[in-house]
Structures are given as structure tokens and as C-alpha cells.
Amino acid sequence: MRRYVVFFLMLAAVSASATQVPLNEEWSRHMLNGVNSVQLLDLDNKNGPEIYAITYNQMKTTVYIMGFDGSETDNFIIEPKMKYLYPTEEIKIAALCDLDRNGVLDIISGSEAHTGSINKHILYRTERTWYQDLGKYSTDMKWKYEESDLTTSIHCIDYNGDGSSEIITSDRDGEIRVMDPDGNVIENRTLDAAIWDMKTILGTEGFDFAVGMFRKLSFLKAVGKSWNYGVDDRFDRVYVEDINRDGVTEVLGVSSNTLHVFDMDGGLRWSYSAQGMGEVAIVNIGEINYSSIAVASKKQVIFLNKDGVETGTYDVGENVLALRYFSSEEKYGLIIGTDSSLKYYSMDLRDLKRVDGIALENLALQQFKSENFTDAIHLAENAIRIFTGLEDEEALGRAYGRRRQEEDRGRAVRRSRERLRRKQAGGGQDKGQRG
């Protein structure tokens, strides 16, 4: 394959531009105050997950329960329970789960109230229970925890293997707490800076923590050496995901509109910057061995491959606040929350792969123009593998044609350089001028 490839890309100059990723908008639901968070939850374990879209604002925090057909099945308000005592109290963050695995929705929420020079922060567990005799739901407080700063992340995970989920939180005072379903703190860690986001992953001998902090990202291992990566600002968002389907998890962090990707030992693999960078979602589709990183950026979603190469964009037309990938046996899609709506987009699997191939063609063209022929060849071959896998005859024909042209161009460049070298070595005459 390699012997054909040094001028694969002359015709690619015609199409070397940003590619629109083929998302199909299935439905859009107007939301007056926008959607700040999207969570998926299957309470009855029968009909698959439902979409829980959360809107935060100073007046009230509302949860809309949606089906994947765009229909709203219910909605409710998450109320700050101490508002009678703290009139300015408002909900700042919430996680929805089923701690006891009993089919009842648990709401773990963190509030803030302005009480003068020192703000008050409260963490709540409430249950949304159906009362048959009343014919309605009631949201009842189970407990509250007041010894916290502003809660910045909440996760429901079976931390100790007892079958029920524990609650893991982080706060702006640098505290990580593990709490049982009754609100008792069973483990806590105090770090040396404010925490803005935190994720957990089950390691070989316990849970590891990826922590986005002021001026650094910390990865705290249950066993082995932990590590830090420093920046000038803070890490607003962190993720632990397998971005390339190789069975090995990567650590991702967003700081100052830049996405950093690390291996599990803290080695920086690559970084990518975009204006207004927000949430990140990993798109993994096993049927076609496809993997992509979707990044919210103002009114766009940008798609990157596993090496951080931009493969395409999609214009949403509204500011993207929340991003969530969903897959099942029947469908693959992105759920997008914006400043004015909730949208669901389905994906054409073959078109997603084709977009990746075109992006590699365009990148190979850039390397070719810089005379980085080895890199151009490698990228071109990867593009051809994608097209081969898709059995895309049109793309294959274009690619092989460019490869033949690239070979001719490469030979011409080498001949020109060789003539120049001989001319310089022969005092001004090349071999063809000698008698």
C-alpha cells in the first residue's frame, strides 16, 4: 500500500473544509428556561431509560421527564426545604438515582442561600413517592446535611459492594465525602484546593478519583501512585472514559476552553482548544467499532477522533448547555440541552465513519503541503482503511486516484532535490549537462 502514497491528496484540496456531522434531529422541545443537565434513568427496569432534563434558575429548579419520542410524561420541582428559614435558598445541583433499588426516585440536591457575609449550603436527600390513596406524587425529605461548602458534584455508586448505592460528593472547600443512604459520612478526604468537578472509576482494588481543582487536575488512586497536572486556571469538568475502545480508560479534563486527555499514569496524550467549551460526551458504537468525542462549543458540537483530530462539527443554532450520548439495541443518538430547548438527534452509523475518513484525508493534505510525507502517508492509509471497511466505492476510487498522483509528485520532488544536490556538488553542472 505504502508505495502508492506520496501524492494521494492533490484532489483533496477541493474538499478540504470543515465537515458537517450527519446528525438527524428527531424532535425538539421548547424549554422556557433552557436545560442545564440531562440524566438518564430506568426506575422500573422494564422499558429502558427515560430522559430527565433539569432546569436550574433562581425562581425554581424543574425536572422534566421525557420519552425518547419527545413526549413529556411528567415534571416536578426540586424544592429547597429550608427556604422558610433562608429565603434566598436555591438549588444549585442535583443528581437523580435509586439508592435502595426499590423503584423510588431519590433526589440528591445541593443548595445555596445568601445569609450575609457567609453563605449557607445544604445537601438534601428527598424521595419522590407515589401515594395511591392520594393519586399523586409527594417529594419527602429523608435528611439534610449542613456541614458542607457549595456542592460541585454528586454521584450515586455502590461504593462498598453492599447492593445499595452510596452518595459521593465534592465541594468548593476541597472536601470529598462518601455518605451512606441515611446521610452518614463513612469516608472523607480533604484536598488542598477548591474542587469544581469530580468523577470516580472502579480500579483493581478500589475506587480512583479524578478531581478537577483550582490550578490542577488530580488523579487519586486507591492503589499506586497518584498524580497531578497543573494549569493557570481551574479544571471545570473532568471525565474518566475509554475514548478509543481499547479497554483502557483515559482521564479527560476541561480548563480554559481546552480539553486535555491523559493516560492513567498522568501522561498528556493531546489537547484541543475551542471557544466556549462546555460538556463532553464519548460516543462509542461497538457495531462499527466507532469512537468519537463530542464537545459542546457555544452553538456547535465539535467531534474529535481518539487522537484529538477534529473530524467535523454540527451547528445546533442555540447555546449548548448539556450533552449526553445514548445507545440501545434500536438507536444511537445525542441528547442536547440548550438555553431554550431539549433536542434529540439520531445518528447514521456509516455516515459517522465516512466523516472520519474525510477528516483524515483533509489532515493528510495539510501534512502533504508541509512536505511531511511520512505523516501524510500514515493518515491517508488510515482514511483508506475506513473507506474499505465501509465498502464505499466512490470514496475508495477518489482515495486510490489521489494515491497514484501522490506517488508521481513524490518522485518528482525527490528527482528535483537530487538534481539540485548534484548540481551543487559538481560546481554548477548537473549530470545531464556534462559532456
matplotlib code that plots the C-alpha trace (Angstrom):
import matplotlib.pyplot as plt

x = [0.0, 2.7, 4.5, 1.5, 1.0, 3.0, 0.6, -2.7, -4.0, -3.9, -7.7, -8.4, -7.8, -11.2, -13.0, -10.6, -13.0, -15.0, -17.4, -20.9, -21.5, -24.6, -27.0, -30.7, -32.9, -35.8, -37.5, -37.0, -39.0, -39.0, -37.9, -38.6, -35.5, -33.3, -31.9, -28.7, -28.4, -29.5, -29.6, -30.9, -32.7, -34.7, -36.6, -38.7, -36.0, -38.6, -39.0, -35.5, -34.3, -36.2, -34.7, -34.6, -34.0, -33.1, -33.5, -31.8, -32.8, -33.3, -37.1, -37.2, -35.5, -37.7, -37.2, -38.9, -39.3, -39.3, -39.6, -37.4, -40.2, -40.2, -43.3, -43.3, -44.5, -44.2, -42.5, -41.8, -40.0, -37.0, -37.7, -35.2, -36.6, -35.2, -36.4, -38.7, -35.6, -33.3, -35.5, -32.7, -32.1, -32.0, -31.0, -27.6, -27.0, -29.0, -28.4, -31.3, -30.9, -32.5, -30.3, -32.2, -33.0, -36.7, -38.0, -38.5, -36.7, -34.2, -33.1, -29.8, -29.5, -27.2, -28.5, -27.0, -28.5, -27.1, -27.1, -24.8, -21.0, -21.1, -23.4, -25.3, -25.0, -27.2, -27.2, -30.6, -31.9, -35.5, -37.7, -40.5, -43.1, -46.4, -49.3, -52.0, -54.8, -54.0, -53.5, -50.3, -46.6, -45.1, -41.5, -40.5, -37.2, -35.3, -32.4, -30.3, -26.5, -25.3, -21.6, -20.6, -19.5, -21.1, -21.6, -20.0, -20.6, -22.9, -22.7, -24.7, -22.5, -22.4, -19.1, -18.8, -20.5, -23.5, -26.1, -27.3, -25.8, -23.7, -23.6, -20.2, -20.0, -17.3, -17.5, -15.7, -13.9, -11.9, -13.9, -14.8, -17.4, -18.8, -22.2, -24.5, -28.1, -29.0, -26.7, -23.9, -20.4, -18.4, -15.3, -14.0, -10.9, -9.7, -7.7, -5.7, -7.8, -11.4, -13.0, -15.0, -15.8, -15.1, -15.6, -14.9, -13.9, -13.6, -9.9, -8.3, -8.5, -11.0, -12.3, -10.0, -11.0, -10.4, -10.7, -10.9, -9.5, -8.2, -4.9, -4.7, -6.3, -5.6, -6.0, -6.1, -5.5, -6.7, -3.5, -0.5, 1.0, -1.4, -0.6, -1.4, -1.4, -1.1, -2.7, -3.0, -6.8, -9.1, -10.5, -14.2, -15.0, -13.4, -14.3, -12.9, -13.8, -12.4, -12.2, -10.8, -12.4, -9.1, -10.3, -8.1, -9.6, -8.4, -8.8, -10.2, -10.3, -11.5, -9.7, -9.8, -11.6, -9.0, -9.7, -6.7, -6.6, -4.3, -3.4, -4.0, -0.4, -0.8, 0.9, -0.6, -1.7, -3.1, -5.1, -7.7, -9.0, -12.3, -14.2, -16.9, -16.0, -18.7, -19.7, -18.0, -19.7, -18.0, -19.7, -18.9, -20.7, -19.4, -21.2, -18.9, -16.0, -16.6, -15.4, -15.7, -15.5, -18.3, -17.5, -20.0, -18.7, -21.1, -23.8, -21.9, -21.0, -17.4, -16.4, -12.9, -11.3, -9.3, -6.1, -7.7, -8.2, -11.3, -13.4, -16.5, -19.0, -22.7, -24.5, -27.2, -28.2, -28.6, -26.1, -25.4, -25.5, -25.9, -24.7, -25.5, -24.8, -27.4, -27.3, -29.5, -30.2, -32.5, -31.0, -27.9, -28.2, -27.2, -29.5, -28.7, -29.9, -29.7, -30.6, -34.1, -34.8, -34.2, -33.3, -32.8, -30.6, -30.3, -27.0, -26.3, -23.6, -22.0, -22.0, -20.2, -17.4, -17.3, -16.9, -13.9, -12.4, -12.8, -11.3, -8.2, -8.0, -8.0, -5.4, -3.2, -3.4, -2.2, 0.8, 1.5, 1.6, 4.1, 6.1, 5.6, 5.2, 5.6, 2.7, 0.7, 1.1, 0.0, -3.1, -4.0, -3.7, -6.0, -8.6, -8.4, -9.0, -12.1, -13.4, -12.5, -14.5, -17.5, -17.1, -17.6, -16.6, -16.8, -14.5, -12.2, -11.9, -11.1, -8.5, -6.7, -6.6, -5.0, -2.5, -1.3, -1.0, 0.9, 3.4, 4.2, 4.5, 6.8, 9.1, 9.2, 10.1, 12.9, 14.3, 14.3, 16.2, 18.7, 19.4, 20.0, 22.4, 24.4, 24.5, 25.9, 28.4, 29.5, 30.2, 27.1, 26.5, 24.2, 24.7, 22.6, 24.8, 28.1, 29.7]
y = [0.0, 2.4, 2.6, 4.4, 7.1, 10.3, 12.4, 11.0, 14.4, 16.9, 16.5, 16.7, 20.4, 20.8, 19.3, 20.3, 22.1, 21.6, 18.7, 18.8, 15.7, 13.9, 14.2, 13.9, 16.0, 13.7, 16.2, 19.5, 20.6, 24.3, 24.9, 28.4, 28.5, 26.1, 22.7, 22.7, 19.0, 15.8, 12.5, 9.0, 6.7, 3.5, 3.2, 0.1, -1.8, -2.7, -0.2, 1.3, 4.7, 7.9, 11.4, 13.6, 17.2, 19.6, 23.4, 25.5, 29.1, 31.5, 31.0, 27.2, 24.0, 21.9, 18.3, 17.2, 13.5, 12.8, 9.7, 9.1, 10.1, 13.6, 13.2, 14.6, 12.0, 14.1, 17.1, 18.2, 20.9, 20.3, 22.5, 23.9, 22.6, 25.3, 28.3, 29.3, 29.9, 31.1, 33.0, 33.2, 29.5, 27.9, 24.5, 24.6, 21.0, 17.7, 14.0, 11.6, 7.9, 4.9, 4.4, 1.5, -0.2, -0.1, 1.8, 5.0, 8.1, 9.6, 13.3, 14.3, 18.1, 20.8, 24.3, 27.7, 30.6, 34.1, 34.9, 37.9, 37.6, 33.7, 31.7, 28.7, 25.4, 22.3, 18.8, 17.0, 13.5, 13.6, 10.8, 11.2, 8.7, 7.8, 7.8, 5.6, 6.9, 10.5, 9.7, 11.8, 12.0, 13.6, 14.7, 14.0, 15.0, 12.0, 14.0, 17.1, 17.7, 21.2, 20.8, 21.5, 24.2, 24.6, 21.1, 20.8, 17.2, 14.3, 10.6, 7.6, 4.5, 1.2, 2.1, -0.7, -3.6, -3.9, -3.7, -0.2, 3.0, 5.4, 9.1, 10.7, 14.5, 17.1, 20.7, 24.1, 23.7, 20.8, 18.0, 14.6, 12.8, 9.3, 9.0, 6.0, 6.2, 7.6, 10.6, 9.3, 10.2, 6.9, 8.3, 11.7, 13.3, 16.9, 18.2, 21.4, 23.4, 24.1, 21.2, 22.1, 18.6, 15.0, 11.6, 8.1, 4.9, 1.4, 0.3, -3.0, -2.6, 0.2, 3.4, 6.0, 9.7, 12.2, 15.7, 19.0, 21.7, 25.2, 25.2, 21.4, 18.1, 15.4, 11.6, 9.9, 6.1, 3.6, 1.6, 3.0, 6.5, 9.4, 12.3, 16.0, 18.1, 21.9, 24.7, 28.5, 28.4, 25.7, 22.4, 22.9, 19.4, 16.0, 12.6, 9.1, 7.3, 4.8, 7.1, 4.6, 1.2, -0.4, -1.4, 1.2, 4.2, 7.8, 10.8, 14.0, 17.5, 20.8, 24.0, 27.5, 26.2, 23.4, 19.7, 17.7, 13.9, 11.9, 8.3, 6.6, 7.5, 11.2, 11.4, 14.1, 12.4, 15.5, 18.7, 20.6, 24.1, 25.7, 28.8, 28.4, 24.8, 23.1, 19.5, 16.4, 13.2, 10.0, 8.3, 4.6, 2.3, -1.2, -2.5, -0.5, -0.1, 3.6, 6.0, 9.8, 12.6, 15.2, 18.6, 21.4, 24.7, 27.7, 26.9, 23.9, 20.4, 19.5, 15.9, 14.7, 11.3, 9.4, 11.3, 14.7, 15.5, 17.5, 15.3, 17.6, 19.9, 20.2, 23.6, 23.4, 27.0, 27.5, 27.7, 24.1, 23.7, 19.9, 16.9, 13.2, 10.2, 7.4, 3.9, 0.9, -2.0, 0.1, 3.5, 5.7, 9.4, 12.6, 14.4, 18.1, 20.7, 24.3, 27.7, 27.4, 23.7, 20.0, 18.2, 14.6, 13.6, 10.2, 9.1, 7.4, 5.0, 4.7, 8.4, 9.0, 6.7, 8.4, 11.8, 10.5, 9.2, 12.6, 14.4, 12.2, 12.9, 16.6, 16.3, 14.3, 17.1, 19.5, 17.3, 16.8, 20.6, 20.9, 18.1, 15.8, 12.9, 10.1, 11.5, 12.2, 8.5, 7.3, 9.4, 8.6, 4.8, 5.2, 7.0, 4.2, 1.6, 3.4, 3.6, -0.1, -1.0, 0.9, -0.6, 3.0, 2.6, 6.3, 7.3, 4.4, 5.5, 9.0, 7.8, 5.4, 8.1, 10.6, 8.0, 7.4, 11.2, 11.4, 8.8, 10.8, 14.0, 12.4, 11.1, 14.5, 16.2, 13.6, 14.0, 17.7, 17.6, 15.0, 17.3, 20.2, 18.2, 17.0, 20.5, 21.9, 19.0, 19.4, 23.1, 24.3, 21.4, 18.6, 15.2, 15.9, 18.9, 17.1, 16.1]
z = [0.0, 1.0, -2.4, -3.9, -1.4, -1.7, -3.8, -2.6, -1.8, -4.7, -5.4, -1.7, -1.8, -3.4, -0.3, 2.5, 4.6, 7.9, 7.5, 8.9, 11.0, 9.9, 12.9, 12.3, 14.5, 15.6, 17.8, 19.7, 22.7, 23.7, 27.3, 28.6, 30.9, 28.9, 30.0, 32.2, 32.8, 31.2, 33.1, 32.0, 34.5, 34.3, 37.5, 36.7, 34.7, 32.1, 29.3, 29.1, 30.5, 30.3, 29.9, 32.9, 31.8, 34.7, 34.5, 37.2, 37.9, 40.8, 40.9, 40.9, 39.7, 37.5, 36.2, 33.0, 32.4, 28.7, 26.5, 23.5, 21.2, 22.6, 24.8, 28.3, 30.8, 33.9, 35.6, 39.1, 41.1, 43.4, 46.3, 48.8, 52.0, 54.3, 52.3, 55.2, 57.2, 54.4, 51.9, 49.3, 49.2, 45.7, 44.3, 42.6, 41.7, 41.7, 40.9, 40.4, 41.3, 43.1, 46.1, 47.6, 44.3, 45.2, 42.1, 44.0, 42.7, 45.1, 44.6, 46.0, 45.8, 46.9, 47.8, 48.5, 50.5, 50.8, 54.6, 54.7, 54.7, 54.8, 52.5, 53.8, 51.9, 52.5, 50.9, 50.8, 50.1, 49.1, 47.8, 45.2, 46.3, 44.7, 47.1, 45.7, 48.0, 47.1, 43.4, 43.3, 44.0, 47.0, 47.5, 51.1, 52.7, 54.2, 55.6, 55.2, 55.8, 56.6, 57.1, 53.6, 51.2, 47.8, 46.4, 42.9, 42.0, 43.2, 42.2, 43.3, 43.3, 45.1, 46.8, 49.3, 47.4, 49.7, 46.9, 47.8, 46.4, 48.4, 47.7, 46.8, 46.7, 46.3, 47.3, 46.8, 50.2, 48.8, 50.5, 49.0, 51.1, 50.8, 52.6, 53.2, 52.1, 55.6, 55.3, 57.5, 56.3, 56.1, 54.3, 53.6, 52.0, 52.4, 49.4, 49.2, 46.8, 45.8, 43.8, 40.7, 39.4, 40.4, 38.8, 40.1, 38.5, 39.9, 39.8, 40.5, 44.3, 45.0, 43.6, 41.9, 41.8, 39.0, 40.6, 38.8, 41.1, 41.1, 39.1, 38.7, 37.9, 40.4, 39.9, 43.3, 43.0, 45.6, 44.9, 43.1, 42.6, 42.3, 40.0, 39.4, 36.2, 36.8, 34.8, 35.3, 35.7, 37.1, 35.7, 35.4, 34.1, 34.4, 32.9, 33.0, 29.8, 27.3, 24.3, 21.7, 22.7, 23.6, 27.1, 28.8, 30.5, 29.8, 32.0, 30.4, 31.8, 30.5, 31.6, 30.0, 26.9, 26.4, 26.6, 27.9, 27.6, 29.8, 30.2, 33.6, 34.7, 34.0, 30.6, 28.4, 25.2, 23.4, 23.9, 21.9, 22.3, 21.2, 22.3, 24.9, 25.5, 27.7, 28.3, 26.7, 25.7, 24.4, 21.5, 21.4, 18.9, 19.0, 15.9, 13.7, 16.1, 16.1, 18.8, 18.9, 21.4, 21.2, 22.7, 23.2, 22.0, 22.1, 19.4, 18.0, 18.8, 17.7, 17.0, 17.6, 16.9, 19.5, 18.6, 19.1, 15.4, 14.6, 12.2, 11.9, 13.5, 13.9, 14.2, 16.8, 16.4, 20.2, 23.0, 24.1, 27.9, 28.3, 26.2, 26.6, 24.4, 24.4, 22.8, 22.8, 20.5, 18.5, 18.4, 18.8, 19.5, 21.2, 23.7, 23.7, 26.2, 25.1, 26.5, 25.1, 24.2, 24.6, 21.4, 20.4, 17.4, 15.9, 14.1, 10.8, 11.7, 8.3, 7.7, 11.0, 9.9, 6.5, 8.0, 10.0, 6.7, 5.0, 8.0, 7.8, 4.1, 4.8, 7.6, 5.3, 2.7, 5.3, 6.1, 2.4, 1.8, 4.6, 2.9, 5.9, 3.6, 6.2, 8.3, 5.1, 4.1, 7.5, 7.6, 4.0, 4.7, 7.8, 5.7, 3.1, 5.9, 6.9, 3.4, 2.8, 5.9, 4.7, 1.2, -0.1, -3.8, -4.6, -1.7, -2.5, -6.1, -5.1, -2.5, -4.8, -7.5, -5.2, -4.0, -7.6, -8.1, -4.8, -5.9, -9.0, -7.1, -4.5, -7.2, -8.9, -5.6, -5.0, -8.5, -8.2, -4.9, -6.3, -9.4, -7.1, -4.9, -7.9, -9.3, -6.1, -5.8, -9.5, -9.4, -11.2, -13.7, -13.1, -14.7, -17.7, -18.7, -18.6, -21.9]

ax = plt.figure().add_subplot(projection="3d")
ax.plot(x, y, z, "-o")
ax.set_aspect("equal")
plt.show()
